[in-house]
Amino acid sequence: MQTITYEDSFQFIDFFEANSQAFTETLLKEAVNVKDKIEEIRRVGNIDLVTNAQTLVGYIIEENDQELYTFAQQEGIAWATHSLAVSFKLEWVQAIRRTLWVFYEKYTELESNDKRKDFFEMEKQFNNRVDYFLNSFFISYTEYKDSLIKAQKELVEHLSVPIIPINHSVSILPLIGSIDAQRTEILEDKVLSAISDMRIHTLIMDLSGVADISRDDVHRLIQIIDGASLMGCTTVITGLRKLVVMKITELGINLNEEIKTLGTLQQALREYFYTSQ
C-alpha cells in the first residue's frame, strides 16, 4: 500500500482524496471475485468500477443524499441494460464499505483526541448511506430489467415499441435486433404517440442492440427523429455499433445537426437523467 498522507487540517474527505490511490489498492484486495472482472465490465458496459467507487464514497462522506440516490438509479439502469451480474455489484459495494471503514480507522488514529468524531455516529451515517445506495440500485435495476423484459416480449409480438420512462420527462427507447420497414412504421406511430401522451422532453434511442440497418431504414429513423423534434422532443442516439456507423458512412448519409449522439447509454443517463431531476 502507498504511504498514507495526512495533515493536521485534514477533514475526512481531504484525507480520502489525498489517499485515493491507496484506497483503490485496498479495495481491490477486498473485492476478491470482482477485481478480475473489472476490465470485462468496462468492456461490456463501459462502466469504470474504480472511478465509480470513489464517486460513491465521496457522496457518502459529504452526506450528499440526492446525488447518491441519482447515482444509484443510473447504475441500476446501466447494469440492467448490459445484463451484468448483480452479485458482482453487491460484492463490490460491500468491499467499498469495508475499505471505507479501514480508512476511517486510519484517519481517526492520526487525529488528536479532541478532534476525533463520535465513532458510532459515523458508523450509522456511513452504513445507512451504503445501504441506501444498495436499496436504490436494486430497485432501479429490478424495475428497469422488468421493463426491458416486458418491452422485448411485446416487441417480439409486434404489439408495442419499448419506450421506457425513467422520470417525468426522459424516456429510453432500446432497439434490439434488425430494423426493417415494418418496424420503422410501428416506431413512427408509437414514438410520436408516446411523446404526445407521456409528454417526453428527451428520448434516448439506444441502438447498441442493432447490428445492421439498411439505407432506407436509416432515412425512416431520421424522419421519426425529425417528427419528434417538431413535437418539442430532443432525441439522443446512443450505442451506435461500428458496422452501423460504417454503413451510414458508406451510404453517404449525413445525420441532421440537431440529432445528438453519445457513445453509451450510461453517458446519456449522466447528462440528461441527472439534469432533469
C-alpha positions in Angstrom: 0.0 0.0 0.0 1.1 3.5 -0.7 2.2 5.7 2.2 -0.8 7.3 3.9 -0.9 11.1 3.6 -2.2 13.2 6.5 -2.1 16.8 7.6 -3.5 18.3 10.8 -6.0 20.4 9.0 -7.5 17.4 7.1 -11.1 16.7 7.2 -12.0 13.1 6.3 -12.9 14.0 2.8 -9.5 15.6 2.4 -7.9 12.5 3.8 -9.8 10.3 1.4 -8.9 12.4 -1.6 -5.2 12.6 -0.7 -5.1 8.8 -0.3 -7.4 7.8 -3.2 -4.7 5.5 -4.8 -4.1 3.7 -1.5 -7.9 3.3 -1.1 -8.2 1.7 -4.5 -5.3 -0.7 -3.8 -7.1 -1.8 -0.5 -10.4 -2.0 -2.3 -9.1 -4.4 -4.9 -7.7 -6.6 -2.2 -11.1 -6.7 -0.5 -13.1 -7.4 -3.7 -11.6 -10.8 -4.4 -14.0 -12.0 -7.0 -14.7 -8.7 -8.7 -11.1 -7.4 -9.3 -10.7 -9.9 -12.2 -13.9 -8.8 -13.8 -13.2 -5.0 -13.8 -11.9 -4.9 -17.4 -14.8 -7.2 -18.7 -17.4 -4.9 -17.0 -15.7 -1.9 -18.5 -15.7 -3.5 -22.0 -19.3 -4.8 -21.9 -21.0 -1.9 -20.2 -18.4 0.9 -20.4 -18.6 1.1 -16.6 -15.5 2.1 -14.6 -15.9 0.4 -11.3 -12.9 2.1 -9.7 -13.9 5.6 -10.6 -17.5 4.9 -9.6 -16.3 3.6 -6.2 -14.5 6.8 -5.5 -17.6 8.8 -6.6 -19.8 6.8 -4.3 -17.5 7.2 -1.3 -17.4 11.0 -2.0 -21.2 11.2 -1.8 -21.2 9.1 1.4 -18.6 11.2 3.2 -20.1 14.5 2.0 -23.6 13.3 3.0 -24.9 14.2 -0.5 -28.0 12.0 -0.4 -29.7 13.4 -3.6 -26.7 12.7 -5.8 -26.2 9.4 -4.1 -29.8 8.4 -5.0 -29.5 9.6 -8.6 -26.1 7.8 -9.0 -27.7 4.6 -7.7 -30.5 4.9 -10.2 -28.2 5.4 -13.1 -26.0 2.5 -12.0 -29.1 0.2 -11.7 -30.2 1.1 -15.2 -26.7 0.6 -16.7 -26.2 -2.8 -15.1 -29.7 -3.9 -16.1 -29.2 -2.7 -19.7 -26.0 -4.8 -20.1 -27.2 -7.8 -18.1 -24.3 -7.6 -15.7 -24.4 -9.9 -12.7 -25.7 -8.1 -9.6 -23.7 -10.5 -7.4 -20.5 -8.7 -8.5 -22.1 -5.3 -7.8 -23.1 -6.5 -4.3 -19.6 -7.8 -3.5 -18.1 -4.6 -4.9 -20.2 -2.3 -2.7 -19.7 -4.4 0.4 -15.9 -4.2 -0.3 -16.3 -0.4 -0.6 -18.0 -0.4 2.8 -15.2 -2.4 4.4 -12.5 -0.3 2.8 -14.2 2.9 3.9 -14.1 1.7 7.5 -10.4 0.8 7.2 -9.6 4.3 6.1 -11.8 6.0 8.6 -10.0 4.0 11.3 -6.6 5.1 9.9 -7.9 8.7 9.9 -9.1 8.6 13.5 -5.7 7.1 14.6 -3.9 10.1 13.1 -6.3 12.7 14.7 -5.8 14.1 18.1 -8.4 13.0 20.7 -10.1 16.4 20.9 -10.8 16.3 17.1 -12.0 12.7 17.0 -15.6 12.4 15.9 -18.2 10.2 17.5 -17.3 6.8 16.0 -20.8 5.3 16.5 -22.4 8.3 14.8 -20.1 7.9 11.8 -20.8 4.2 11.7 -24.5 5.0 11.5 -24.1 7.6 8.8 -21.7 5.5 6.6 -23.6 2.3 6.8 -27.0 3.9 6.3 -25.8 5.6 3.1 -24.2 2.4 1.8 -27.5 0.6 2.4 -29.4 3.5 0.8 -27.3 3.2 -2.3 -27.7 -0.6 -2.5 -31.5 -0.4 -2.0 -31.9 2.3 -4.6 -29.6 0.5 -7.0 -31.5 -2.8 -6.7 -34.9 -1.1 -7.1 -33.7 0.7 -10.2 -32.1 -2.4 -11.6 -35.2 -4.6 -11.0 -37.7 -2.1 -12.3 -35.7 -1.4 -15.5 -34.9 -5.0 -16.1 -38.6 -5.9 -15.7 -39.5 -3.1 -18.1 -36.9 -4.4 -20.6 -38.2 -8.0 -20.5 -41.8 -6.8 -20.9 -40.9 -4.4 -23.7 -38.9 -7.1 -25.5 -41.7 -9.6 -25.3 -44.2 -7.0 -26.7 -41.7 -6.2 -29.4 -41.4 -9.8 -30.5 -45.2 -9.9 -30.7 -45.3 -6.6 -32.7 -47.6 -5.1 -30.1 -45.6 -2.2 -28.9 -42.5 -0.1 -29.1 -40.4 -0.4 -25.9 -40.5 3.2 -24.7 -39.5 3.1 -21.0 -39.9 6.2 -18.9 -37.2 6.8 -16.3 -38.6 10.0 -14.9 -41.2 12.6 -15.7 -39.5 13.9 -18.9 -36.9 11.4 -20.0 -37.6 8.0 -21.6 -35.4 5.3 -23.2 -36.2 3.5 -26.5 -33.9 0.4 -26.6 -33.9 -1.1 -30.0 -32.8 -4.7 -30.4 -32.3 -6.8 -33.5 -32.8 -5.9 -37.1 -34.6 -2.7 -38.2 -36.9 -3.2 -41.2 -39.7 -1.3 -42.9 -42.4 -2.9 -40.7 -40.6 -2.0 -37.5 -39.9 1.6 -38.6 -43.6 2.0 -39.5 -44.6 0.8 -36.0 -41.9 3.0 -34.5 -43.1 6.2 -36.1 -46.7 5.7 -34.9 -45.8 4.6 -31.4 -43.0 7.1 -30.8 -44.9 10.2 -31.8 -48.0 9.0 -29.8 -45.8 8.3 -26.7 -44.2 11.8 -27.0 -47.6 13.3 -27.0 -49.3 11.1 -24.4 -46.3 10.9 -22.0 -45.0 14.5 -22.6 -41.5 13.3 -23.2 -38.9 16.0 -23.4 -35.9 13.8 -24.1 -36.0 10.4 -25.8 -32.8 8.4 -25.6 -32.7 6.0 -28.5 -30.3 3.2 -27.7 -29.1 1.3 -30.8 -26.4 -0.8 -29.0 -28.6 -3.9 -29.8 -28.9 -3.1 -33.5 -26.3 -5.0 -35.6 -27.3 -3.7 -39.1 -29.7 -1.3 -40.8 -30.5 -0.5 -44.4 -30.2 2.9 -46.1 -34.0 3.3 -46.4 -34.5 2.4 -42.8 -31.8 4.9 -41.7 -33.8 7.6 -43.6 -37.0 6.4 -41.8 -35.4 6.7 -38.4 -34.2 10.2 -39.2 -37.8 11.1 -40.3 -39.1 9.8 -36.9 -36.5 11.9 -35.1 -37.4 15.0 -37.1 -41.1 14.4 -36.2 -40.1 14.1 -32.6 -38.2 17.4 -32.9 -41.3 19.1 -34.3 -43.2 18.0 -31.2 -40.5 19.6 -28.9 -38.7 16.3 -28.0 -34.9 16.0 -28.2 -33.7 12.7 -29.5 -30.3 11.4 -28.3 -28.8 8.4 -30.1 -26.5 6.1 -28.1 -24.6 2.9 -28.7 -24.1 3.1 -32.5 -22.1 0.0 -33.4 -19.1 0.1 -35.7 -20.8 -1.8 -38.5 -23.8 0.5 -38.4 -21.6 3.6 -38.4 -19.6 2.2 -41.4 -22.9 1.5 -43.2 -24.1 5.1 -42.7 -20.8 6.4 -43.8 -20.6 4.2 -46.9 -24.1 5.2 -47.9 -23.1 8.9 -47.6 -25.9 9.7 -45.2 -25.4 12.8 -43.1 -27.2 13.0 -39.7 -29.1 16.1 -39.0 -27.0 18.6 -36.9 -29.9 18.6 -34.4 -29.5 14.9 -33.7 -27.4 14.3 -30.6 -25.2 11.2 -30.4 -23.3 9.8 -27.4 -21.2 6.7 -27.2 -23.1 4.8 -24.5 -26.5 4.8 -22.7 -24.7 5.5 -19.4 -23.2 8.7 -20.8 -26.7 9.8 -21.8 -28.1 9.0 -18.4 -25.3 11.0 -16.7 -26.1 14.0 -19.0 -29.8 14.0 -19.3 -31.2 12.0 -16.4 -29.4 14.0 -13.7 -30.1 17.4 -15.2 -33.8 16.6 -15.4 -34.3 15.8 -11.7 
